[in-house]
Amino acid sequence: MSQRVLLIGATGRLGRLFVDALREEGHTVVALIRHEEGDGANSHRRQLLESFSRNGVMIVHGGLEDEASLDRACSGADAVVSCIDHRPDHLRLQVNLAEAASRSGSVRRILPSQFGIDSRLYGDARVDHGDLKRELQQVFATCGVAVTFVHTNGLANEWVGSLGQLGLSAPPREAIEVYGDGIVQFSTVAPEDAARYAVRALTDGQAENRHVAIVPPDNLLTQHELIDLWEAKSGVRLRRLVVPSQTLDARIDSLAQDPAKRPQLAMAQLVRAAWIDGLGDGRRLPDVIELSQLYPNIRYRRASEYLDRYHPH
Ligand SMILES: NC(=O)c1ccc[n+]([C@@H]2O[C@H](COP(=O)([O-])OP(=O)(O)OC[C@H]3O[C@@H](n4cnc5c(N)ncnc54)[C@H](OP(=O)(O)O)[C@@H]3O)[C@@H](O)[C@H]2O)c1
């Protein structure tokens, strides 16, 4: 059933993949796009926006802080997907989105920006933006519009390409940090596959007012297994620099002292949650539906296949 879907964050790394996934399912995409300041968009952004207009994406100019633009964007929309980034001040602006969706009278489903480890599994103050994502679940759950919370554990562009050393944009050439014993499993999914599963759930009554997780079974790997995969593929042998949990905790404490280091802090906190605490090892709360089981006809990319992107053939 084709729907009109408002997408927040369409120019972002995950959001642009939702544009493709929504179009593949025959939906009409409305994108809320911020104006660039200064001299206008850089060429990469310009090309992206041109591809949107070539592909029939409808643009509404505005932002999450601009309620009038949100009302225009929500007007007539059947569903809303938010791919706003995890900066706490950005995430929090989704409160305006929940209100606008509720006011619209047309929006019947919202997928807020979650797309990580299910933040209900974190303890308080373990992952800063996780606390906020958990808080926002309450806001969406009570906004009067049906909601689906999508949990992806690690997106492969961040976790597979970096071999688990979050922050690296590609596998390193010489050495890799291994956290703890390197034997805790963590599941990853290619971001384009995450978008395809999520878009399927968007119109599925089974996912209404539910938490859903994407845990493709073949992508549940330890950090050592991930590094082994890369070494076998590339022929490179990496020095494995063991970072014990106490060292990682000291790093987290030190990063927390400096507000300018917030992105690095978030990465260190996520590394701990994944590779030490095992919060993305396939465990799930009883109310969670797993989407690779629910939609077995969606073919997902294996981590090994994803690594081919980093290996010149
Ligand atoms: N599980 C994982 O491994 C993983 C990895 C990465 C991300 N994520 C999650 O995925 C989600 C999306 O993250 P991302 O990395 O794709 O983010 P991103 O690349 O930084 O993109 C953020 C998007 O939000 C838009 N935006 C920012 N502020 C806005 C505002 N006030 N109003 C309207 N739009 C605004 C940006 O627009 P402009 O282009 O105008 O700036 C951009 O399109 C987050 O929930 C994040 O935590 C998960």
PDBQT file of the ligand as one rigid body, heavy atoms in Angstrom, charges set to zero:
ROOT
HETATM    1  N1  LIG A 401      23.791   1.993  15.234  1.00  0.00    +0.000 N 
HETATM    2  C1  LIG A 401      24.775   2.616  14.662  1.00  0.00    +0.000 C 
HETATM    3  O1  LIG A 401      25.866   2.086  14.482  1.00  0.00    +0.000 OA
HETATM    4  C2  LIG A 401      24.557   4.018  14.171  1.00  0.00    +0.000 A 
HETATM    5  C3  LIG A 401      25.536   4.659  13.450  1.00  0.00    +0.000 A 
HETATM    6  C4  LIG A 401      25.284   5.944  12.973  1.00  0.00    +0.000 A 
HETATM    7  C5  LIG A 401      24.069   6.560  13.257  1.00  0.00    +0.000 A 
HETATM    8  N2  LIG A 401      23.137   5.896  13.975  1.00  0.00    +0.000 N 
HETATM    9  C6  LIG A 401      21.838   6.510  14.289  1.00  0.00    +0.000 C 
HETATM   10  O2  LIG A 401      21.177   6.808  13.068  1.00  0.00    +0.000 OA
HETATM   11  C7  LIG A 401      20.427   8.017  13.209  1.00  0.00    +0.000 C 
HETATM   12  C8  LIG A 401      20.821   8.971  12.081  1.00  0.00    +0.000 C 
HETATM   13  O3  LIG A 401      22.194   9.307  12.226  1.00  0.00    +0.000 OA
HETATM   14  P1  LIG A 401      23.120   9.739  10.969  1.00  0.00    +0.000 P 
HETATM   15  O4  LIG A 401      24.520   9.356  11.319  1.00  0.00    +0.000 OA
HETATM   16  O5  LIG A 401      22.523   9.269   9.685  1.00  0.00    +0.000 OA
HETATM   17  O6  LIG A 401      23.005  11.338  11.071  1.00  0.00    +0.000 OA
HETATM   18  P2  LIG A 401      23.661  12.414  10.082  1.00  0.00    +0.000 P 
HETATM   19  O7  LIG A 401      24.378  11.770   8.952  1.00  0.00    +0.000 OA
HETATM   20  O8  LIG A 401      24.456  13.356  10.956  1.00  0.00    +0.000 OA
HETATM   21  O9  LIG A 401      22.403  13.167   9.482  1.00  0.00    +0.000 OA
HETATM   22  C9  LIG A 401      21.559  13.955  10.294  1.00  0.00    +0.000 C 
HETATM   23  C10 LIG A 401      20.421  14.478   9.457  1.00  0.00    +0.000 C 
HETATM   24  O10 LIG A 401      19.569  15.255  10.304  1.00  0.00    +0.000 OA
HETATM   25  C11 LIG A 401      19.344  16.518   9.689  1.00  0.00    +0.000 C 
HETATM   26  N3  LIG A 401      19.115  17.529  10.718  1.00  0.00    +0.000 N 
HETATM   27  C12 LIG A 401      19.939  17.909  11.720  1.00  0.00    +0.000 A 
HETATM   28  N4  LIG A 401      19.346  18.844  12.485  1.00  0.00    +0.000 NA
HETATM   29  C13 LIG A 401      18.116  19.057  11.949  1.00  0.00    +0.000 A 
HETATM   30  C14 LIG A 401      17.038  19.917  12.277  1.00  0.00    +0.000 A 
HETATM   31  N5  LIG A 401      17.095  20.743  13.330  1.00  0.00    +0.000 N 
HETATM   32  N6  LIG A 401      15.920  19.871  11.519  1.00  0.00    +0.000 NA
HETATM   33  C15 LIG A 401      15.835  19.030  10.455  1.00  0.00    +0.000 A 
HETATM   34  N7  LIG A 401      16.833  18.203  10.089  1.00  0.00    +0.000 NA
HETATM   35  C16 LIG A 401      17.967  18.232  10.818  1.00  0.00    +0.000 A 
HETATM   36  C17 LIG A 401      20.622  16.797   8.917  1.00  0.00    +0.000 C 
HETATM   37  O11 LIG A 401      20.354  17.791   7.952  1.00  0.00    +0.000 OA
HETATM   38  P3  LIG A 401      21.528  18.713   7.308  1.00  0.00    +0.000 P 
HETATM   39  O12 LIG A 401      21.994  17.953   6.093  1.00  0.00    +0.000 OA
HETATM   40  O13 LIG A 401      20.831  19.973   6.982  1.00  0.00    +0.000 OA
HETATM   41  O14 LIG A 401      22.590  18.871   8.353  1.00  0.00    +0.000 OA
HETATM   42  C18 LIG A 401      20.856  15.414   8.314  1.00  0.00    +0.000 C 
HETATM   43  O15 LIG A 401      20.027  15.202   7.217  1.00  0.00    +0.000 OA
HETATM   44  C19 LIG A 401      20.693   8.507  14.645  1.00  0.00    +0.000 C 
HETATM   45  O16 LIG A 401      19.683   8.028  15.493  1.00  0.00    +0.000 OA
HETATM   46  C20 LIG A 401      22.002   7.840  14.997  1.00  0.00    +0.000 C 
HETATM   47  O17 LIG A 401      22.176   7.659  16.402  1.00  0.00    +0.000 OA
HETATM   48  C21 LIG A 401      23.340   4.633  14.436  1.00  0.00    +0.000 A 
ENDROOT
TORSDOF 0
